Amino acid sequence: MSPTVANAERAISHRINTRIAIFDGPYQKRLLLNYSVNLSDGGVFIETADLLPEDTMLTVKFKLPGFDSIISCQARVAWRNEPAFPKKPNLPSGMGLSFLDLPLKDLHAIRSHISRGGLVPTW
């Protein structure tokens, strides 16, 4: 059993703006509603008008620029930024996903991507 974020010591989470395609499902066939807006080692914010209910469980997959492997983990819809009642008016309509079982190697890849900073599209 590989280590995951849930049982790894976590540093203060930094969040950066980034645009990466996020896919839902085990076969990476469905683009998850749009693209990420920002990313941290604890989760990702997805821009979308098609909001899923809070606590919805998803299998998400994405590839970070400059990394060869695909990151795949379970995620939970932690919060929604609804157009009529935005929790964060500076963000578009969308939802925040919390990573649940992120493997330690993928956590390190995300932290490395964050430490480089900057917006790098992958499409």
C-alpha positions as CSV (number, residue, x, y, z in Angstrom):
1,M,0.0,0.0,0.0
2,S,1.5,3.3,-1.1
3,P,1.5,6.4,1.2
4,T,-1.2,9.0,0.5
5,V,-1.8,12.6,1.4
6,A,-4.2,11.5,4.1
7,N,-1.4,9.9,6.1
8,A,1.5,12.2,5.1
9,E,2.6,15.2,7.1
10,R,1.2,18.2,5.3
11,A,2.9,21.6,5.0
12,I,1.0,24.8,4.7
13,S,-0.9,24.5,1.4
14,H,0.0,26.9,-1.4
15,R,-2.4,27.5,-4.3
16,I,-1.4,28.7,-7.7
17,N,-3.4,29.6,-10.8
18,T,-3.1,26.9,-13.4
19,R,-5.1,25.6,-16.4
20,I,-5.0,21.8,-16.7
21,A,-7.6,19.6,-18.2
22,I,-9.4,17.5,-15.5
23,F,-11.0,14.2,-16.5
24,D,-13.6,12.2,-14.5
25,G,-13.8,8.5,-14.4
26,P,-11.5,5.5,-14.5
27,Y,-10.9,5.6,-18.3
28,Q,-10.3,9.3,-18.7
29,K,-13.0,9.6,-21.4
30,R,-15.0,12.5,-20.0
31,L,-13.6,16.0,-19.6
32,L,-14.8,17.1,-16.2
33,L,-16.9,20.0,-17.2
34,N,-14.0,22.4,-18.0
35,Y,-10.5,23.2,-16.7
36,S,-8.9,23.9,-13.4
37,V,-8.6,27.5,-12.3
38,N,-6.2,26.9,-9.4
39,L,-4.5,24.0,-7.8
40,S,-3.0,23.2,-4.4
41,D,-1.7,20.0,-2.9
42,G,-5.0,19.5,-1.2
43,G,-7.3,20.0,-4.2
44,V,-8.3,21.8,-7.3
45,F,-11.0,24.4,-8.3
46,I,-12.9,23.5,-11.5
47,E,-14.6,26.2,-13.6
48,T,-18.1,25.0,-14.6
49,A,-21.7,26.0,-14.9
50,D,-22.8,22.3,-14.4
51,L,-22.3,22.1,-10.6
52,L,-22.4,18.7,-8.9
53,P,-23.8,18.4,-5.3
54,E,-21.4,18.8,-2.4
55,D,-19.9,15.5,-1.2
56,T,-20.2,13.9,-4.7
57,M,-17.3,11.5,-5.1
58,L,-15.3,11.5,-8.3
59,T,-12.3,9.8,-9.8
60,V,-10.2,12.6,-11.3
61,K,-7.2,12.3,-13.7
62,F,-4.9,15.1,-14.9
63,K,-1.4,15.6,-16.2
64,L,0.9,18.4,-15.0
65,P,3.0,20.2,-17.5
66,G,6.6,18.9,-17.4
67,F,5.6,15.6,-15.8
68,D,5.2,12.3,-17.7
69,S,2.8,10.5,-15.4
70,I,-0.9,11.0,-15.1
71,I,-2.2,11.9,-11.6
72,S,-5.3,9.9,-10.6
73,C,-7.1,9.9,-7.4
74,Q,-10.5,10.0,-5.7
75,A,-11.9,13.5,-5.0
76,R,-14.9,14.9,-3.2
77,V,-16.8,18.1,-4.2
78,A,-16.0,20.1,-1.1
79,W,-17.8,23.4,-2.0
80,R,-19.6,25.1,-4.9
81,N,-19.2,28.7,-6.2
82,E,-22.7,29.2,-7.5
83,P,-23.4,32.2,-9.9
84,A,-26.4,33.5,-7.9
85,F,-24.6,33.1,-4.5
86,P,-20.9,33.0,-5.0
87,K,-18.8,32.1,-1.9
88,K,-15.8,33.6,-3.6
89,P,-16.9,36.4,-6.0
90,N,-13.4,36.6,-7.5
91,L,-13.8,33.0,-8.9
92,P,-16.1,31.9,-11.8
93,S,-18.9,29.5,-11.3
94,G,-17.4,26.1,-10.3
95,M,-16.6,23.8,-7.6
96,G,-13.7,23.0,-5.3
97,L,-12.6,19.4,-5.2
98,S,-10.6,17.9,-2.3
99,F,-8.1,15.1,-3.1
100,L,-8.8,12.1,-0.9
101,D,-6.3,9.4,-1.7
102,L,-3.5,11.2,-3.6
103,P,-0.4,9.0,-3.8
104,L,2.7,10.5,-2.2
105,K,4.6,10.5,-5.5
106,D,1.7,12.6,-7.0
107,L,1.7,14.9,-4.0
108,H,5.4,15.6,-4.7
109,A,4.7,16.2,-8.4
110,I,2.0,18.8,-7.5
111,R,4.2,20.5,-4.9
112,S,7.0,20.7,-7.5
113,H,4.6,22.2,-10.1
114,I,3.5,24.7,-7.5
115,S,7.0,25.6,-6.5
116,R,7.7,26.5,-10.1
117,G,4.7,28.7,-10.1
118,G,3.1,30.2,-13.2
119,L,0.3,29.4,-15.5
120,V,1.0,26.7,-18.1
121,P,-1.8,25.4,-20.3
122,T,-1.8,21.7,-21.2
123,W,-4.2,21.8,-24.1
